Amino acid sequence: MQVLSAVDGGAYLLTFLDACVEEHPFMVFPWMEFGDVNTYLTNHQSVDRRYLVRRIAEGLETLHTCIPPIIHGDLKGVSGPH
């Protein structure tokens, strides 16, 4: 888990802070001032969505081209329980 914070120096990936592997495992990342991407897009209608999609794709490429590659679960605009 420690490798997450060092993969790209924060260019695309959030700094990994901690994890809990008890009954409901989860990872802890820094608080995001603008919330999740869905909330951000709702509150910032004029944002360049193509730019955001490109940055997300570049972040995924960063994960996938690590040696060994970093495997992730499903990605969604909102992280956390629903």
C-alpha positions as CSV (number, residue, x, y, z in Angstrom):
1,M,0.0,0.0,0.0
2,Q,2.8,2.4,0.7
3,V,3.8,2.4,-3.0
4,L,0.6,4.4,-3.9
5,S,1.9,7.7,-2.5
6,A,5.2,7.4,-4.4
7,V,4.0,6.2,-7.8
8,D,3.7,9.6,-9.5
9,G,4.6,12.2,-6.9
10,G,1.0,13.4,-6.8
11,A,0.7,14.2,-10.5
12,Y,-2.4,12.0,-10.9
13,L,-2.8,9.9,-7.8
14,L,-3.8,11.0,-4.3
15,T,-1.4,10.4,-1.4
16,F,-2.3,7.2,0.4
17,L,-2.7,8.0,4.1
18,D,-3.9,4.8,5.8
19,A,-6.0,1.6,5.5
20,C,-8.3,-0.5,7.6
21,V,-8.6,-4.2,6.9
22,E,-11.2,-5.0,9.5
23,E,-14.8,-6.1,8.8
24,H,-15.3,-3.5,6.0
25,P,-11.8,-2.7,4.5
26,F,-11.2,0.8,3.2
27,M,-8.3,3.1,2.3
28,V,-7.9,6.6,3.5
29,F,-6.9,9.5,1.3
30,P,-6.7,13.3,1.9
31,W,-10.0,15.2,2.1
32,M,-10.9,16.8,-1.3
33,E,-12.1,20.4,-1.0
34,F,-14.5,20.0,-4.0
35,G,-15.7,16.6,-3.0
36,D,-16.1,13.8,-5.6
37,V,-16.0,14.4,-9.4
38,N,-19.8,14.2,-9.7
39,T,-20.3,17.0,-7.2
40,Y,-17.5,19.0,-8.8
41,L,-19.1,18.8,-12.2
42,T,-22.5,19.7,-10.8
43,N,-21.0,22.8,-9.2
44,H,-18.7,23.8,-12.0
45,Q,-20.7,23.6,-15.2
46,S,-18.2,25.3,-17.4
47,V,-15.2,23.0,-16.6
48,D,-13.5,21.4,-19.6
49,R,-14.8,17.8,-19.2
50,R,-12.4,16.5,-22.0
51,Y,-9.5,17.8,-19.9
52,L,-10.8,15.9,-16.8
53,V,-11.4,12.7,-18.8
54,R,-7.8,13.0,-20.3
55,R,-6.3,13.5,-16.8
56,I,-8.3,10.5,-15.5
57,A,-7.1,8.3,-18.4
58,E,-3.5,9.5,-17.8
59,G,-3.8,8.5,-14.1
60,L,-5.1,5.1,-15.1
61,E,-2.2,4.7,-17.5
62,T,0.2,5.6,-14.7
63,L,-1.3,2.7,-12.6
64,H,-1.3,0.2,-15.5
65,T,2.2,0.9,-16.6
66,C,3.8,0.5,-13.2
67,I,6.1,-2.5,-12.8
68,P,4.4,-4.5,-11.4
69,P,1.1,-2.9,-12.5
70,I,-1.2,-1.6,-9.8
71,I,-4.6,-3.3,-9.9
72,H,-7.7,-1.3,-9.0
73,G,-11.3,-2.1,-8.5
74,D,-14.2,-0.4,-10.3
75,L,-13.9,3.4,-10.8
76,K,-16.8,5.7,-10.2
77,G,-17.4,9.4,-9.7
78,V,-18.3,8.9,-6.1
79,S,-16.2,6.7,-3.8
80,G,-17.7,5.3,-0.6
81,P,-20.8,3.5,0.6
82,H,-24.1,4.1,-1.2
